[in-house]
Amino acid sequence: MKLFTKETVKGMIIGSVLTAGLGSGAAYAGTVIHQYKTPRGNTAAVEEENVHKNRIGVTVNGQAVNSDTWYHDSGKTFVQLRDVAEMLGAKVNYNSKTMSAELVLQQSQTTPINLIDYMPPQMSVKYFKGTGMEYAEYKETVLSLKNGLLETYDDNEGTRILSILDISQNEIAEVYHEDEVYENGTVNLATLDRYKHRTTLLKNPIEVGREINGQKIIKTNAEIKVPYGTIKNVIVLEEREVYDDGSVRVFRKYWAKRLGLVKSESIHTSGGSKHVITSELERIEPYKN
């Protein structure tokens, strides 16, 4: 538990993922319908609510703030402190002695998981059933882990793609990617720079709402059905793209223990039509060198 000072709280609110769509036009002063004295002896005024012509929408981490908010001509956005603080995971207390608000940020209950458990099985061939396009169906050849590095080859009968993963307890990252690779072992793992072209795929802490390289974790314990069977405790990551024509494309990746990636999907919605491309784990066989 941590008690935030005034300056810390100010920085937290400003630095949070809080977006506001500001309306155009000047701010309008409201009609005073009531005045009262505060505990400090100051005079406070209550304005008629329907005269605020610059109400705006505010979201915190993609979730809308339901209480009234507005933008003032002084360049400040006014929101109810409790609404925003609680959406950021903080608890708001009122201290009657000091007549001040205290914000207490709840400590995360997320326990880091061992991401080594989420790598694909070594020396195996994973077969994926595809729908929606020709190359959605493919097989992934997984070699053995060497010094934390794992070679995988995706073959969709159109091309063979090499991906080298750096796997540790706290992170799974792609550190090398090459198209059109038809022989194994073409990269010297001992001299490979793990950070020059590093792309994080999974990283602790694994918790809903956290973004990893542009993808947001939307579930941590999903249950899905694929041709391979029913898989539980699946981590689901999602990325959304909105285009100028109003169409939306959603990408999702599904990771499971002892299986690695078990499903990928792309959903493109335009007007009233929807096009879905999926690759789902169908079976796993031993790799024969």
MOPE-V649236 format. One line per field, one symbol per residue. phi: phi as a letter, one per 20 degrees, with the letter a starting at -180 (. if undefined). Layout:
phi: ???
//
This chain:
phi: .ceefgffffffffeffcdceefeoefdfeefdacbeegeneeddddfffefecfceccclndfeeffcbdefendddcfgfgffffendddcdeffelbeddcefffefegdefffeeffflcceddedcnafefebcdedeefclndceccecdmdbcdecddedbfdbdcedbbbelddcemedfffdffecfcecfdbbfeebgnfeclnddfdbccfdcdcgfqecdleeddccdcddgenfccddcccdcfmcmfdacbccddbmedbcddcccfdaccfedf
//
